[in-house]
């Protein structure tokens, strides 16, 4: 007689407890806030209600996008939030451009008991450091960035070496396969920042994204959340120049279009505006103002911004900067505005990345091409003199 499912489960629970998962006990995901209310809302908390969540601990997250689009700011902001929760933050600076003054401006405690900075020489060096860091169970480990994770063989060889092609993607695939279970055991979030590269297409009718993040396909498979950042516009305000004494417009913050390209925690393909104030980090008030204007919760007439609830006018001010000051001083109005906001789906991103993700899931990781032995050259026939 074959074993029933209940008998098999009972038998396996005794012989191999680690392989059996007790589904009667639901494990809650621990989140680390990103410091941005909009990004937390876009990621969600797993309830599919778009309740603000954050980066999930025990998972792998990738943030990629344009240059100066806030990737490192997001990474540093998460480190700050991890410290506020009482955890340790580890920053693997492959690019070797860590700015301690900016980190302090974002509120990061650079004490070695709470923040550890490492600058490895090559891919393998940093991978070993990550595995060692997991022994102290930090809340967050940041790798900045994938593009700078150069394998040791590439550093020691020459640019003309054919063996360097695909070497980084191969090592990254092996490393992610090793590290996934260790991240879950340590309940640590591994955050990768990444750059983008142009995709060379055979024709303009070819489907798929026009740009791609570096590092190969493996990182896309192993990530639970992929966040795409795109620089949109720079906000400027009038100020008196300390040099010329004339009124000029100085840049204050930059708006970043943020899209959830992949989200296993909640609903993907939602987008929202995120403002970064230069030298200070995320500007949640400006972000919420822009989102409210897009949703027409705030009515815009020229430079004037107005919000009504029923017959009551909450505010009617001129300019975003004045409205920002008003909302910072009036928490009740800010809360009413925040509770009224909704997000829109990015249909363009869904069309591009959904088809790509589905094809990749069906096909699986691309096989590694085997190198064919070079054909032996036959000696040229000798010319005979007549």
Backbone torsions as a table, in degrees:
resi	resn	phi	psi	omega
1	UNK	NA	130.0	177.9
2	UNK	-70.9	150.8	179.5
3	UNK	-69.8	141.8	173.2
4	UNK	-77.1	166.8	-179.2
5	UNK	-61.8	-38.4	-179.4
6	UNK	-67.1	-40.4	179.7
7	UNK	-67.9	-40.9	178.8
8	UNK	-63.7	-42.4	179.5
9	UNK	-63.2	-42.5	-179.2
10	UNK	-65.9	-41.2	179.9
11	UNK	-66.9	-42.9	-178.5
12	UNK	-69.4	-32.2	178.7
13	UNK	-63.1	-28.0	179.7
14	UNK	-83.3	-38.8	-173.9
15	UNK	-88.7	-32.8	-176.3
16	UNK	-142.0	79.3	-175.7
17	UNK	-67.4	-31.2	-176.2
18	UNK	-69.5	-27.7	-176.9
19	UNK	-82.5	-20.0	-175.6
20	UNK	-93.7	133.6	179.0
21	UNK	-109.1	125.5	178.1
22	UNK	-85.1	102.8	-176.0
23	UNK	-76.5	-10.5	177.7
24	UNK	-71.2	-20.7	177.5
25	UNK	-104.4	106.9	-178.9
26	UNK	-81.8	126.4	-179.2
27	UNK	-90.8	124.8	-179.7
28	UNK	-82.5	136.6	178.1
29	UNK	-80.8	131.5	175.0
30	UNK	-90.4	133.5	-177.7
31	UNK	-113.5	149.6	171.0
32	UNK	-113.9	122.9	178.9
33	UNK	-61.4	146.1	177.2
34	UNK	-85.3	-10.8	-174.3
35	UNK	91.0	-10.5	177.9
36	UNK	-113.7	120.7	-179.8
37	UNK	-62.4	-37.6	-178.7
38	UNK	-65.7	-46.2	-179.5
39	UNK	-66.0	-40.4	176.3
40	UNK	-59.2	-39.5	-179.9
41	UNK	-69.9	-37.8	179.7
42	UNK	-67.0	-38.8	179.5
43	UNK	-71.7	-42.7	-179.1
44	UNK	83.2	-179.7	-178.5
45	UNK	-120.0	12.9	177.8
46	UNK	92.5	-3.1	-179.4
47	UNK	-92.2	-2.7	-178.9
48	UNK	62.2	24.8	177.3
49	UNK	-113.5	5.8	-178.3
50	UNK	59.5	36.0	170.0
51	UNK	-75.9	135.4	-177.5
52	UNK	-54.9	131.7	179.2
53	UNK	-121.7	-104.0	-179.3
54	UNK	152.1	-162.6	178.5
55	UNK	-78.4	129.7	-177.0
56	UNK	-77.9	130.9	175.9
57	UNK	-75.0	145.8	-176.6
58	UNK	85.8	3.1	-177.5
59	UNK	-123.7	169.1	177.5
60	UNK	-106.7	133.8	-178.4
61	UNK	-127.7	140.3	176.7
62	UNK	-121.1	132.5	173.6
63	UNK	-118.7	119.4	-178.9
64	UNK	-135.2	159.8	179.4
65	UNK	163.7	-165.5	-176.4
66	UNK	-66.0	168.7	172.7
67	UNK	-69.9	144.8	-179.4
68	UNK	56.1	39.6	179.1
69	UNK	-105.7	7.6	173.6
70	UNK	95.3	19.4	-179.0
71	UNK	-66.3	-49.0	179.6
72	UNK	-69.5	-33.3	176.4
73	UNK	-62.6	-42.8	177.2
74	UNK	-62.6	-43.9	-179.6
75	UNK	-62.0	-44.9	-180.0
76	UNK	-67.9	-36.1	179.1
77	UNK	-64.9	-38.5	177.4
78	UNK	-65.3	-38.2	176.4
79	UNK	-60.0	-41.9	178.4
80	UNK	-62.2	-45.1	-179.5
81	UNK	-66.1	-34.3	177.0
82	UNK	-64.8	-37.9	177.4
83	UNK	-66.2	-37.4	178.9
84	UNK	-64.4	-27.0	177.6
85	UNK	-83.0	-3.9	179.5
86	UNK	93.6	12.4	-177.5
87	UNK	-100.7	175.3	178.5
88	UNK	-101.4	140.9	176.8
89	UNK	-113.6	132.9	178.0
90	UNK	-116.9	129.1	-177.4
91	UNK	-118.9	112.5	177.9
92	UNK	-95.0	102.1	-173.8
93	UNK	-94.8	84.7	177.8
94	UNK	-67.8	-31.7	-176.6
95	UNK	-78.4	-15.7	178.7
96	UNK	57.5	44.4	179.0
97	UNK	-129.8	26.0	-178.2
98	UNK	-63.1	132.0	-177.4
99	UNK	-110.8	103.6	-174.8
100	UNK	-68.6	-31.6	179.5
101	UNK	-65.3	-43.5	178.9
102	UNK	-65.7	-38.2	178.2
103	UNK	-61.6	-40.0	178.0
104	UNK	-66.8	-37.1	177.9
105	UNK	-62.3	-31.0	178.2
106	UNK	-80.7	-4.3	175.9
107	UNK	95.7	12.7	-178.0
108	UNK	-77.3	133.8	174.5
109	UNK	-86.3	111.6	-176.0
110	UNK	-84.1	12.2	175.5
111	UNK	-61.5	132.0	-178.0
112	UNK	-58.4	-18.7	177.6
113	UNK	-75.0	-16.6	-176.7
114	UNK	-123.2	-20.4	-177.4
115	UNK	-142.7	125.1	-179.1
116	UNK	-120.0	122.4	178.4
117	UNK	-105.1	130.1	177.7
118	UNK	-128.2	142.3	178.5
119	UNK	-129.2	83.5	-177.4
120	UNK	-69.5	158.8	-178.7
121	UNK	-82.2	-32.7	-177.4
122	UNK	-153.4	179.2	-174.8
123	UNK	-55.7	-54.2	-174.7
124	UNK	-61.7	-37.4	178.4
125	UNK	-61.3	-47.7	-179.7
126	UNK	-66.8	-36.4	179.1
127	UNK	-62.5	-41.1	177.5
128	UNK	-65.9	-37.6	178.6
129	UNK	-65.1	-37.3	179.2
130	UNK	-64.8	-44.7	179.5
131	UNK	-63.2	-37.7	177.7
132	UNK	-68.8	-37.9	-178.4
133	UNK	-66.6	-28.4	-179.1
134	UNK	-65.7	-17.3	179.6
135	UNK	-66.4	-26.8	178.5
136	UNK	-95.2	4.8	175.1
137	UNK	52.7	61.7	176.4
138	UNK	-71.4	158.2	178.3
139	UNK	-73.1	-36.2	-174.6
140	UNK	-143.2	138.1	169.9
141	UNK	-124.0	124.8	-179.2
142	UNK	-107.5	131.3	172.4
143	UNK	-111.0	111.8	-175.4
144	UNK	-123.3	100.7	-0.5
145	UNK	-132.6	177.0	-179.1
146	UNK	-62.9	-39.8	-177.9
147	UNK	-61.9	-26.7	-179.2
148	UNK	-92.6	1.3	178.8
149	UNK	-82.1	76.8	-174.7
150	UNK	-85.0	126.5	177.8
151	UNK	-62.1	152.0	-178.2
152	UNK	-61.3	-37.1	179.8
153	UNK	-62.5	-33.3	178.9
154	UNK	-73.0	-34.1	179.4
155	UNK	-70.4	-38.3	-177.4
156	UNK	-82.9	-22.4	-179.3
157	UNK	-90.9	-161.2	177.5
158	UNK	-114.2	163.4	-178.8
159	UNK	-65.4	-21.3	-177.5
160	UNK	-84.7	-6.3	-178.3
161	UNK	-65.4	124.9	-178.8
162	UNK	-70.1	-24.9	-178.9
163	UNK	-69.7	-13.8	-179.0
164	UNK	-75.8	-17.6	-177.9
165	UNK	-69.8	121.9	178.9
166	UNK	76.7	4.4	-177.1
167	UNK	-68.2	-40.5	-180.0
168	UNK	-65.4	-44.3	-179.9
169	UNK	-62.6	-38.8	179.7
170	UNK	-66.0	-45.9	179.4
171	UNK	-65.4	-38.6	179.9
172	UNK	-65.1	-38.7	177.7
173	UNK	-62.9	-45.2	178.9
174	UNK	-65.5	-40.1	-178.8
175	UNK	-65.7	-44.5	-179.4
176	UNK	-64.1	-36.4	177.8
177	UNK	-63.9	-36.5	179.5
178	UNK	-74.4	-38.0	-166.7
179	UNK	-88.1	-19.4	-172.4
180	UNK	-57.6	-50.2	-178.5
181	UNK	-67.3	-33.6	179.7
182	UNK	-68.2	-35.4	177.4
183	UNK	-64.9	-40.8	179.7
184	UNK	-65.7	-40.7	-179.9
185	UNK	-66.8	-37.2	-179.5
186	UNK	-86.4	-9.1	-176.6
187	UNK	55.5	47.7	-177.2
188	UNK	-113.4	137.4	174.7
189	UNK	-90.5	128.0	177.1
190	UNK	-105.5	113.1	-176.1
191	UNK	-107.3	122.6	175.6
192	UNK	-105.0	130.7	165.7
193	UNK	-96.6	147.2	-173.3
194	UNK	-146.6	151.7	176.8
195	UNK	-97.8	172.0	-179.9
196	UNK	-116.4	153.5	177.6
197	UNK	-130.1	148.8	179.0
198	UNK	-72.1	141.0	177.1
199	UNK	-94.6	122.3	179.1
200	UNK	-85.2	113.6	-177.7
201	UNK	-101.8	153.6	-179.9
202	UNK	-72.8	-31.3	177.9
203	UNK	-150.6	165.3	-178.8
204	UNK	-73.7	-11.0	-179.7
205	UNK	-91.9	-4.6	-179.3
206	UNK	-69.1	134.7	-177.0
207	UNK	-79.2	171.5	178.7
208	UNK	102.3	170.5	-178.3
209	UNK	-69.2	152.3	177.9
210	UNK	-83.9	-12.5	178.9
211	UNK	-137.9	154.1	-172.4
212	UNK	-139.5	146.1	175.5
213	UNK	-79.6	150.2	-175.9
214	UNK	-81.1	165.9	176.3
215	UNK	105.9	-1.6	177.8
216	UNK	87.5	-171.5	-174.6
217	UNK	-84.9	-23.3	-171.8
218	UNK	-57.9	-42.6	-177.4
219	UNK	-62.0	-34.8	179.4
220	UNK	-66.1	-35.9	-179.7
221	UNK	-70.4	-40.9	-171.7
222	UNK	-83.9	-17.6	-178.0
223	UNK	-76.3	144.1	173.0
224	UNK	-93.1	-28.3	179.8
225	UNK	-136.7	130.7	173.0
226	UNK	-123.3	124.2	-176.4
227	UNK	-115.4	124.8	178.4
228	UNK	-103.3	129.2	179.9
229	UNK	-113.9	131.2	179.2
230	UNK	-131.2	125.5	177.6
231	UNK	-67.5	128.7	-175.6
232	UNK	-108.9	-63.4	-176.9
233	UNK	-152.8	161.2	179.2
234	UNK	-113.3	127.3	178.4
235	UNK	-88.0	135.6	178.9
236	UNK	-126.7	147.7	175.9
237	UNK	-126.4	152.2	-179.5
238	UNK	-74.2	134.7	178.3
239	UNK	-151.4	159.7	-179.5
240	UNK	-87.3	124.9	-179.4
241	UNK	-68.9	133.3	178.7
242	UNK	-74.4	-13.2	-177.9
243	UNK	-95.2	-53.8	-175.8
244	UNK	-94.2	-20.7	-177.0
245	UNK	80.4	0.1	-179.4
246	UNK	-92.0	157.7	178.1
247	UNK	-77.6	125.1	-179.1
248	UNK	-136.4	166.6	178.9
249	UNK	-103.1	120.4	-179.9
250	UNK	-103.1	139.1	176.4
251	UNK	-67.8	132.7	-177.4
252	UNK	-109.2	-47.6	-179.7
253	UNK	-151.3	169.8	-179.1
254	UNK	-125.4	139.5	178.6
255	UNK	-93.7	131.0	-179.7
256	UNK	-114.0	125.2	175.6
257	UNK	-83.2	115.2	-173.5
258	UNK	-108.3	127.6	-177.9
259	UNK	-129.9	134.8	174.2
260	UNK	-84.3	94.3	-178.5
261	UNK	-70.8	-34.2	176.5
262	UNK	-142.7	136.0	-178.9
263	UNK	-151.7	102.9	177.1
264	UNK	-86.8	-7.0	-179.0
265	UNK	-86.5	-41.3	-175.9
266	UNK	-146.0	-159.1	-176.9
267	UNK	-74.3	131.7	179.2
268	UNK	-88.8	178.9	172.4
269	UNK	67.4	18.8	172.2
270	UNK	-91.8	149.8	-176.1
271	UNK	-132.8	155.9	179.1
272	UNK	-163.7	157.9	179.5
273	UNK	-84.3	137.0	177.0
274	UNK	-128.4	125.8	179.3
275	UNK	-100.0	137.0	174.1
276	UNK	-116.3	120.3	179.2
277	UNK	-86.1	126.6	-174.3
278	UNK	-58.0	125.1	178.0
279	UNK	82.5	-4.9	-176.1
280	UNK	-124.4	-23.2	-178.3
281	UNK	102.6	-154.1	-175.1
282	UNK	-65.0	135.1	175.9
283	UNK	-108.3	92.2	-175.6
284	UNK	-65.9	-33.8	-178.6
285	UNK	-66.7	-47.1	178.5
286	UNK	-62.2	-40.1	179.7
287	UNK	-61.4	-43.1	-179.0
288	UNK	-69.9	-35.1	176.4
289	UNK	-62.0	-47.4	-179.5
290	UNK	-63.4	-41.3	178.6
291	UNK	-64.2	-39.1	179.2
292	UNK	-67.8	-34.9	176.5
293	UNK	-67.3	-41.7	178.5
294	UNK	-63.3	-36.5	179.6
295	UNK	-84.2	-2.2	-178.1
296	UNK	63.3	22.5	170.4
297	UNK	-70.8	-37.7	171.3
298	UNK	-100.8	125.2	178.9
299	UNK	-87.1	128.2	-178.4
300	UNK	-108.6	125.0	177.6
301	UNK	-130.7	98.0	-173.3
302	UNK	67.7	-122.7	177.9
303	UNK	-94.7	-4.4	-177.2
304	UNK	-88.2	139.5	-179.3
305	UNK	-121.9	129.3	-173.9
306	UNK	-138.1	142.9	176.9
307	UNK	-133.4	129.0	179.0
308	UNK	-120.3	140.2	169.8
309	UNK	-123.0	103.5	-173.9
310	UNK	69.3	-126.3	177.8
311	UNK	-93.3	-1.1	-177.2
312	UNK	-95.0	130.0	175.0
313	UNK	-95.6	112.1	-178.4
314	UNK	-71.8	-40.6	178.1
315	UNK	-162.6	157.9	175.0
316	UNK	-152.5	91.1	-173.2
317	UNK	-124.1	165.2	-179.2
318	UNK	-103.4	118.9	175.0
319	UNK	89.5	147.8	-179.2
320	UNK	-68.4	-34.2	-177.2
321	UNK	-66.5	-39.0	177.3
322	UNK	-68.8	-38.5	178.1
323	UNK	-66.0	-37.2	177.3
324	UNK	-60.5	-44.2	178.8
325	UNK	-63.1	-40.6	179.8
326	UNK	-62.6	-44.4	-177.2
327	UNK	-70.0	-32.8	177.3
328	UNK	-67.4	-30.1	-178.9
329	UNK	-87.8	-22.2	-177.3
330	UNK	-120.4	91.9	-176.2
331	UNK	-66.3	-31.3	-178.6
332	UNK	-66.5	-44.0	178.7
333	UNK	-65.2	-40.3	179.0
334	UNK	-62.1	-39.5	-179.6
335	UNK	-67.7	-40.9	178.2
336	UNK	-63.0	-40.4	178.7
337	UNK	-66.4	-43.0	-178.6
338	UNK	-63.4	-40.5	-178.0
339	UNK	-70.8	-17.6	-176.4
340	UNK	-92.0	0.8	-171.7
341	UNK	-89.5	146.5	173.9
342	UNK	-133.0	164.6	-178.0
343	UNK	-113.7	154.7	179.1
344	UNK	-106.8	148.2	176.1
345	UNK	-78.9	141.5	177.2
346	UNK	-90.6	93.8	-175.9
347	UNK	-63.6	-35.0	-179.4
348	UNK	-66.6	-44.9	178.4
349	UNK	-65.2	-38.0	178.7
350	UNK	-64.1	-40.9	-180.0
351	UNK	-64.6	-40.1	-176.3
352	UNK	-76.1	-51.1	-169.8
353	UNK	-88.3	-26.1	-179.0
354	UNK	-65.8	-46.5	179.3
355	UNK	-63.0	-39.2	179.1
356	UNK	-66.0	-41.8	-179.5
357	UNK	-66.3	-39.8	-179.6
358	UNK	-66.5	-41.6	178.4
359	UNK	-64.4	-40.4	-178.8
360	UNK	-66.7	-38.4	-180.0
361	UNK	-65.8	-38.4	180.0
362	UNK	-71.7	-42.2	-175.5
363	UNK	-77.5	-30.1	-175.7
364	UNK	79.4	176.9	-179.5
365	UNK	-60.8	141.1	-179.3
366	UNK	-64.2	138.3	179.2
367	UNK	-68.4	149.7	177.8
368	UNK	-80.9	123.5	-177.1
369	UNK	-68.7	135.6	178.1
370	UNK	-84.2	138.9	179.6
371	UNK	-78.6	127.7	178.9
372	UNK	-83.9	138.2	178.8
373	UNK	-64.4	139.5	-178.5
374	UNK	-65.4	138.1	179.8
375	UNK	-70.4	139.4	-180.0
376	UNK	-70.0	133.1	-180.0
377	UNK	-81.1	128.7	178.1
378	UNK	-82.6	137.0	179.6
379	UNK	-65.1	140.5	-179.0
380	UNK	-67.0	141.7	180.0
381	UNK	-63.7	138.2	-179.8
382	UNK	-72.9	139.1	178.7
383	UNK	-81.3	132.1	179.3
384	UNK	-97.7	136.9	178.6
385	UNK	-78.5	135.7	177.3
386	UNK	-81.4	NA	NA
